Amino acid sequence: MNLTGPISFRPKLVSALRHYSWANFKADITAGIVVGIVALPLAIAFGIASGVSPTIGLITAIIGGFLVSALGGCTVQIGGPTGAFIVIVYGIISNFGLQGLAVATFMAGLILVLLGLFRLGTVIKFIPYPIVVGFTAGIALTIFSTQMNDFFGLGLTEVPAAFIPKWGVYFQNFGRTDIVTLLVGIVSLLIIIVAPKISKKLPGALLSIIIVTAGVWLLHRFCPDVHVTTIGDRFGSMPTDIPHPHSFELTMDSINMLLPSAFTIAVLGAIESLLSATVADGITGTRTDSNTELIGQGVANIVVPFFGGIPVTGAIARTMTNITNGGRTPVAGVIHAVVLLLIFLFLMPLINLVPMACLAAVLIVVSYNMSGWRTIRAMLKNPKSDISILAVTFILTVIFDLTIAIEIGLLLAMILFLRRVTENTQIKVYGQQLDIAEGTEATTHEVLNVAKGVEVYEIDGPFFFGIATKFDEMMRNSMANKPIVRIIRMRKVPFIDATGLHNLEILIESSQREGIHVVLSGVNENVRSVLDHARIQDKIGSDHICDHITKAVEMANKVAEEYRKPAKS
């Protein structure tokens, strides 16, 4: 990771247009049209599920999708609203309103841009996989839970946001299920499931919306007494004009209140977009510039709040649709945004006829695909630490809050990782004889004779705060048999942190008070640089820092012999 150097911002669209051809355009326009059609029901459904109107969902997909393709670092990434944001967006709107959502999305965009500018794109990929699986499964279950009201036609106007109270209300009101609405939802669900089995190129969600909407329209026309709630019933007649940019108030109070939510949006956006890009690279053989991708995602999230939009990120399902239909440059993503714009401008009145139960079916399938139950089943064979991280993240996401889930999940993952490193780091004690080839692949063994009064301690692993305490306890226990020289062999120490350095300084000082020499052996360049900055050589002498154990033992043996000479006279 390099935080210095020139800014890494090279949009793939620029490089793609340098060698663009008519063949590229034919492939991109086909893919762009198909992806635009597939993205339509998802944009509408994600907008409604997030607590905003279908119009906002489409505006987000149009503007955000265009900017992600135009400025991103992946050749085939398709951006827009995704299911991962539904929970966090809904919570922000409930607590802080649409103004709060605009502020949080804007700040998330700034965070993403900074992550890209400081070349932290690769770091995001190091977030433990159990955390990603845990909160994704938790989000999936939460999305599924939010659709029961519309799928069963319960007609509830106030449903609790919390998971357990929500299901309590559902179980109390399942007796109010509207059979016609439920049938509409089931038929929609069956079409979405069956369509890909007939042909993988058939967009099940779109087919479901077209067929079921037509059926419900005919039902309303010929059986006016039977009514199924539609988007128009829920949101009224929706505008077909792109909203004008508007401002929002950004104060220190709003920043302090919404920074945790903004951080969650940024982390979610970064993880999902880079995971999507990684999958795409594996299929297309291209290479995503992760820092440029984060900057592109950040710019999209900075812009969409001014049009009332919700957070944007790379969408794996739409990106895969783009790839399978021949899209190979960012032009396909731009075309997908243009297709959505044309639908928004000319076909929006038809969107009002879409049944809410049909959109609920779309989101139920989305939540099923997000759940990753096969992955979870496979991970149950992993170490218990991974399973515990997954379980804690999942439960916190469902029961409490996504922000808390990510924070606690990361904290737990770090604690378990440090424990694992501490357990695997060994501290060995040698006396009398030392095989310098031990622990290596060398076939020639050279045994060094260690003089009486010389002890050799070898640290095998990083000398950080967890190991520093363990090493300090071992040193204190050995004080009863006071040696003349202590050799600390550090050939397998890749780094030393502030706690390790502090404990080393204390060891040197306490040893010198006892008249014990300290010799450091096999110090690599990184560790030596840290020791030099701490002026360790001034405390023990530069000759007491050796690059090889042979030199260290030779010096220690001489010191021990010199120490014993007066006793013989």
Buried (B, 14 or more C-beta within 10 A) or exposed (E): EEEEEEEBBEBBBEBBEEEBEEEBBEBBBBBBBBBBBBBBBBBBBBBBBBBBBBBBBBBBBBBBBBBBBBBBBBBBBBBBBBBBBBBBBBBBBEEBEBBBBBBBBBBBBBBBBBBBBBBBBEEBEEBBBBBBBBBBBBBBBBBBBBBBBBBBBBEBEEBEBEBEEBEEBBEEBEEEBBEBBBEBBEBBBEBBBEBEEEEEEEBBBBBBBBBBBEBBBEBBEEEEEEBBBBBBEBBEEBEEEBEEEEEBEEEEEBEEBBBBBBBBBBBBBBBBBBBBBBBBBEEBEBEBBBBBBBBBBBBBBBBBBBBBBBBBBBBBBBBBBBBBBBBBBBBBBBBBBBBBBEBBEEEBEBBBBBBBBBBBBBBBBBBBEBBBEEBBEEBEEEEEBBBBBBBBBBBBBBBBBBBBBBBBBBEBBEEBEBEEBBEEBEBEEBEEEBEBEEEEEEEEEEEBEBBEBBBBBBBBBBBBBBBBEBBBEEBEEBEEEEBBBBBBBBBBBEEBBEBBBBBBBEBBEBBEEEEBBBBBBBBBEEBBEBBBEBEBBEBBEEEBBBBEBBBBBBBBBEBBEEBEEEEEE
